Amino acid sequence: MDSNLDKKQAFDLTGLDMARQFDEIVEIILSHRSRASRAVNNELLMTAWQVGCYVSTKLKSEEWGSKVVAQLSEYIRANRPDLKGYSRRSIYNMVMFYDEYSSAEFADTVMRFLNSEFVQPKTGQLMKSSQISTDESSVIVQPKTAQFVQPTVGQLPKILELTTLTNHIEILCRCKTSEERMFYILYANKERLVKRELQRCISNQTFSTLLGGKKSMSKGMLETYPSAPVMFKDTLFIDFLNLPKKHSEKKLKDGLLEHMKQFILELGKDFIFMDQEYRLEVGSSTFKADLLFFHRGIQALVAVELKKSKFDPRDLGQLEFYLEALDRDVKRSNENPSVGIILCPEADRVVVEYAMSRSMSPTMIAQYKRILIPQKRMQAQLNEFCNQFLTND
């Protein structure tokens, strides 16, 4: 009997050991696949950069007109049908990609908020005619394309390698300022956004809502999670619910549950949904938290309380009670203190500031309503977001 038990235990241990080894192999595969994807993306970026520079130089010198660009696109299509993605519009997008990101304004913005490392990368430079060897005895033969007089291509800023060319074009077409463009490059990298997700973030003005300030967060939140202002939004867009102006909390909750994927995208990709109406047994009473999530970034439970009316300071007491119950009875030893979010349609900023100033629990107030952010304060918050990005990097 003991012998059989020993064999079973040995088998279990072997199984666990094999699983660990298999996981190590999976990590190797994923690591190399990720590096391969980055390499491919960087080549696509460099191609767009060099093509954009070449065509931009021709257009600015008035050597080419818009008809020539159309002819170039048709020439590539007719002579090299294997080369995809070079329509007239795509070529102009490459020109925009080069012109906007090679500008002194964009470089200054990156230097101001990040550092020179993000501006000084590997160079993607076509050869000038003066650099082409004229030594007949040279063994190396220059490629045919290098025999033409080429414009000098500036350096591809390293920051551009943080996301895809498709995302860059979306950002350039829809964002007007260098600060906003830089933010979405960093945010797309941080949240691993694909084009469709990025489009929604831009439409929902994440640049404004994520950088909305600290006054919606409690003292306890800022002390426990200093990076909270760049991880949690104080405004969420839930237009996908099509809620009427007057609605119940149940209708709000049911809508969020039905569209949980969109809601998590709005919250941030680090949120993992756990349960609705999560039961908390305290003494002889039972309480229910509306929505319960787990945040991978801070390794903590997040309770979201839904309100159909304007924020009331009394709501904060209820939320803090839930957090205490979660920390005592649900939180695991390796997890951090639980976070609470009150999601409401409206909140008086002065009332919120008063309520938050003495609260030592990690809590915040978020609204599903647009808030205009003063430009000066947004600049300060953008600086904080960039500092956090550098720290994490």
C-alpha positions in Angstrom: 0.0 0.0 0.0 2.7 2.4 1.0 4.7 1.4 -2.1 1.7 2.3 -4.4 1.3 5.6 -2.6 5.0 6.4 -3.0 4.7 5.6 -6.7 1.7 7.9 -7.1 3.5 10.7 -5.3 6.6 10.2 -7.5 4.4 10.2 -10.6 2.7 13.5 -9.4 6.1 15.1 -8.8 7.4 13.9 -12.2 4.2 15.3 -13.8 4.7 18.7 -12.1 8.4 18.7 -13.1 7.5 17.9 -16.7 4.9 20.6 -16.8 7.5 23.1 -15.5 9.9 22.0 -18.2 7.2 22.2 -20.9 6.4 25.8 -19.7 10.0 26.7 -20.1 9.9 25.5 -23.7 6.7 27.5 -24.3 8.5 30.6 -22.9 11.4 30.1 -25.3 9.0 29.8 -28.3 7.0 32.9 -27.2 10.2 34.9 -26.6 11.6 34.2 -30.1 8.2 34.7 -31.7 7.9 38.1 -30.0 11.4 39.1 -31.2 10.7 38.0 -34.7 7.5 40.1 -34.7 9.4 43.1 -33.5 12.0 42.6 -36.2 9.4 42.4 -38.9 7.6 45.5 -37.6 10.9 47.4 -37.4 11.6 46.6 -41.1 8.1 47.8 -42.1 8.7 51.0 -40.2 12.1 51.5 -41.8 10.6 50.8 -45.3 7.9 53.4 -44.7 10.4 55.9 -43.4 12.8 55.6 -46.3 10.0 55.6 -49.0 8.4 58.5 -47.2 11.6 60.5 -47.1 12.4 59.8 -50.8 8.9 60.9 -52.0 8.7 63.8 -49.6 12.0 65.2 -50.9 10.8 64.9 -54.5 7.5 66.6 -53.7 9.0 69.5 -51.7 11.5 70.2 -54.4 8.6 70.3 -56.9 10.4 67.7 -59.0 7.4 65.5 -58.6 3.7 66.4 -58.4 0.7 64.4 -57.2 0.3 62.7 -60.6 3.8 61.2 -60.3 2.9 59.6 -57.0 -0.1 58.0 -58.6 2.1 56.9 -61.5 4.6 55.4 -58.9 1.8 53.4 -57.3 0.6 52.1 -60.7 4.2 51.3 -61.7 4.7 49.1 -58.6 1.3 47.4 -59.1 2.1 46.6 -62.7 5.7 45.6 -62.5 5.9 44.2 -59.0 2.4 42.8 -58.2 4.0 40.8 -55.3 4.7 44.1 -53.5 1.4 45.0 -51.6 0.5 48.1 -49.7 1.7 50.8 -52.1 -1.5 52.5 -53.3 -1.4 56.2 -53.8 -3.0 56.7 -50.4 -0.5 54.4 -48.7 2.5 56.2 -50.2 1.1 59.6 -49.0 0.7 58.0 -45.6 4.4 57.1 -45.7 5.2 60.7 -46.6 3.1 61.9 -43.6 4.8 59.3 -41.4 8.2 60.7 -42.3 7.4 64.4 -42.4 5.6 64.4 -39.0 7.9 62.2 -37.0 11.1 63.7 -38.5 10.0 67.2 -37.4 11.9 69.1 -34.8 8.7 69.6 -32.9 8.1 65.9 -32.4 11.8 65.4 -31.5 11.6 68.2 -28.9 8.4 66.7 -27.4 10.0 63.3 -27.0 13.1 64.8 -25.5 11.0 66.9 -23.1 8.9 64.1 -21.8 11.1 61.1 -22.2 14.8 61.2 -23.1 17.3 61.2 -25.9 17.3 57.4 -26.0 13.9 57.5 -27.7 15.1 60.0 -30.3 18.5 58.5 -31.1 18.1 55.0 -32.6 19.7 52.9 -35.3 19.9 54.9 -38.5 17.9 54.1 -41.5 19.9 56.0 -44.0 20.1 55.7 -47.8 23.5 56.5 -49.3 24.3 59.9 -50.6 26.0 60.0 -54.0 29.2 61.2 -52.2 29.2 58.0 -50.1 29.1 55.7 -53.1 32.5 54.2 -53.8 34.2 55.3 -57.1 37.2 53.1 -56.6 37.3 50.8 -59.7 39.5 48.3 -57.8 36.9 47.9 -55.1 35.7 44.3 -54.8 32.3 45.4 -53.4 29.8 46.3 -56.0 27.2 48.8 -54.9 23.5 47.7 -55.3 21.8 49.2 -58.4 19.5 51.4 -56.2 22.5 52.9 -54.5 23.9 54.2 -57.8 21.3 56.9 -57.9 21.6 60.2 -56.0 19.4 59.6 -53.0 18.2 62.1 -50.4 19.6 61.5 -46.9 17.1 59.9 -44.7 17.1 61.1 -41.1 17.1 58.8 -38.1 14.1 56.8 -37.3 13.3 57.7 -33.7 13.4 54.7 -31.4 10.0 55.6 -29.9 8.4 54.7 -33.2 9.4 51.0 -32.7 7.0 50.8 -29.8 4.0 50.2 -32.0 3.0 49.2 -35.5 2.9 51.2 -38.7 -0.9 50.7 -38.9 -1.2 52.2 -35.5 1.1 55.1 -36.4 -1.0 56.0 -39.4 -4.2 56.0 -37.2 -2.5 58.2 -34.6 -1.1 60.6 -37.3 -4.5 60.9 -39.0 -6.6 61.5 -35.9 -4.3 63.2 -33.4 -3.2 66.8 -33.9 -0.5 67.6 -31.3 2.9 66.0 -30.8 2.0 65.4 -27.1 -1.1 63.5 -28.0 0.7 61.5 -30.7 3.5 60.5 -28.3 0.9 59.6 -25.6 -0.9 57.1 -27.9 2.3 55.5 -29.1 3.3 54.8 -25.5 -0.3 53.8 -24.5 -0.6 51.4 -27.5 2.6 49.8 -26.5 1.6 49.5 -22.8 -1.8 48.1 -23.5 -0.7 46.1 -26.6 -3.4 47.7 -28.7 -4.3 46.6 -32.2 -5.8 49.1 -34.6 -9.5 48.6 -33.7 -8.7 49.0 -30.0 -6.6 52.0 -30.6 -9.4 53.6 -32.7 -11.8 53.3 -29.8 -9.3 54.7 -27.3 -8.8 57.8 -29.5 -12.5 58.1 -30.1 -13.0 58.0 -26.3 -10.3 60.6 -25.8 -8.2 58.4 -23.5 -5.5 61.1 -23.7 -7.8 63.4 -21.7 -9.5 60.9 -19.5 -6.4 59.0 -18.3 -4.6 62.2 -17.6 -7.5 63.7 -15.6 -5.7 64.4 -12.4 -5.4 62.9 -8.9 -8.3 64.6 -7.1 -10.6 61.7 -7.9 -8.3 59.4 -6.0 -8.0 58.9 -2.3 -5.0 59.6 -0.2 -4.7 55.9 0.5 -4.8 55.1 -3.3 -2.0 57.5 -4.1 0.2 56.2 -1.2 -0.5 52.5 -1.8 -0.3 52.8 -5.6 1.8 55.9 -6.7 1.3 54.9 -10.4 -2.5 54.8 -10.1 -3.1 58.1 -12.0 -1.6 56.5 -15.1 -3.2 53.1 -14.6 -6.8 54.0 -13.8 -9.2 56.3 -15.8 -11.4 58.8 -14.0 -13.8 58.9 -17.0 -15.1 55.9 -18.8 -17.1 55.9 -22.0 -19.9 53.3 -22.1 -21.7 54.5 -25.3 -21.7 50.9 -26.5 -24.6 50.3 -23.9 -26.9 52.8 -25.6 -28.3 53.6 -22.1 -31.3 56.1 -21.9 -30.7 59.2 -19.9 -32.8 57.8 -17.1 -31.7 54.2 -16.2 -31.5 51.9 -13.3 -28.4 50.5 -11.7 -29.6 47.0 -12.7 -29.8 48.1 -16.4 -26.3 49.6 -16.1 -24.9 46.4 -14.6 -26.7 44.1 -17.0 -25.4 46.1 -19.9 -21.8 46.0 -18.7 -22.0 42.3 -18.1 -23.4 41.8 -21.6 -20.6 43.9 -23.1 -17.8 42.9 -20.7 -15.2 42.7 -23.4 -15.8 46.4 -24.4 -16.0 47.4 -20.8 -12.6 45.8 -20.0 -11.1 47.5 -23.0 -12.4 50.8 -21.6 -11.1 50.0 -18.1 -7.7 48.8 -19.3 -6.4 45.4 -20.5 -4.9 44.5 -17.1 -8.4 44.0 -15.7 -9.7 40.4 -15.4 -13.4 40.0 -14.6 -14.1 37.7 -11.7 -17.8 37.9 -10.7 -20.9 40.0 -10.4 -22.7 40.6 -7.1 -19.8 39.0 -5.3 -21.0 37.8 -1.9 -19.2 39.0 1.2 -20.1 37.3 4.5 -19.5 39.5 7.5 -20.8 38.4 10.8 -24.3 37.2 10.3 -24.9 39.5 7.3 -24.4 39.1 3.6 -23.3 42.0 1.3 -22.8 42.0 -2.4 -20.2 43.9 -4.4 -21.6 44.9 -7.8 -18.5 43.8 -9.9 -15.3 42.2 -8.9 -12.1 42.3 -11.0 -8.5 41.4 -10.6 -5.8 43.8 -11.8 -2.7 42.0 -13.1 -0.6 45.2 -13.1 -0.9 45.9 -9.3 -1.8 42.3 -8.4 -4.9 43.3 -6.4 -8.7 42.8 -6.3 -10.7 45.7 -7.7 -14.4 46.2 -6.5 -16.5 48.4 -8.8 -19.7 49.8 -7.3 -22.3 51.2 -9.8 -24.4 54.2 -9.1 -27.1 55.7 -11.3 -27.0 59.1 -9.6 -24.5 61.8 -8.6 -21.7 60.8 -6.3 -22.6 60.9 -2.6 -19.9 60.7 0.1 -21.9 58.1 1.9 -21.2 55.7 -1.0 -17.6 55.8 -0.1 -18.2 54.3 3.4 -19.9 51.4 1.8 -17.1 50.8 -0.6 -14.4 51.0 2.1 -16.4 48.4 4.1 -16.3 46.1 1.1 -12.6 46.6 0.7 -12.0 45.7 4.4 -14.0 42.5 3.9 -12.1 41.6 0.7 -8.7 42.2 2.4 -9.6 40.2 5.5 -11.4 37.2 3.9 -10.7 37.0 0.2 -7.3 38.5 -0.6 -4.4 36.1 -0.8 -1.2 36.6 1.1 0.8 37.4 -2.1 -1.7 40.0 -3.3 -1.7 43.7 -2.6 -4.5 45.7 -0.9 -7.8 45.7 -2.7 -8.9 48.8 -4.7 -12.4 50.2 -4.9 -14.0 52.2 -7.7 -17.3 54.1 -7.6 -18.7 54.4 -11.1 -21.3 57.2 -11.4 -22.7 59.5 -14.0 -21.8 62.7 -12.3 -19.6 63.9 -9.4 -19.0 67.4 -7.9 -15.2 67.8 -8.0 -15.1 69.7 -4.7 -17.2 67.1 -3.0 -14.9 64.4 -4.4 -11.8 66.2 -3.3 -13.2 66.5 0.3 -14.2 62.9 0.4 -10.9 61.6 -1.0 -8.5 63.8 1.1 -8.9 61.7 4.3 -9.7 58.3 3.0 -6.8 55.9 3.6 -8.4 53.1 1.6 -7.3 52.7 -2.0 -10.4 54.2 -3.6 -11.4 56.5 -6.5 -14.4 58.0 -8.2 -14.9 57.4 -12.0 -17.6 58.9 -14.1 -19.2 57.7 -17.3 -19.3 61.3 -18.6 -16.9 63.5 -20.6 -14.7 65.9 -18.6 -12.7 68.7 -20.2 -9.2 68.7 -18.8 -7.3 72.0 -18.5 -4.3 72.0 -20.8 -1.8 73.0 -18.1 -2.8 70.2 -15.8 -2.8 67.7 -18.7 0.8 68.6 -19.5 1.8 67.8 -15.9 -0.1 64.5 -16.0 1.5 63.6 -19.4 4.9 64.2 -17.8 3.9 61.8 -15.0 2.7 59.2 -17.5 6.0 59.3 -19.4 8.0 59.0 -16.2 6.0 55.9 -15.2 6.6 54.5 -18.7 10.3 55.0 -18.3 10.3 53.4 -14.8 8.5 50.3 -16.0 10.7 50.1 -19.1 
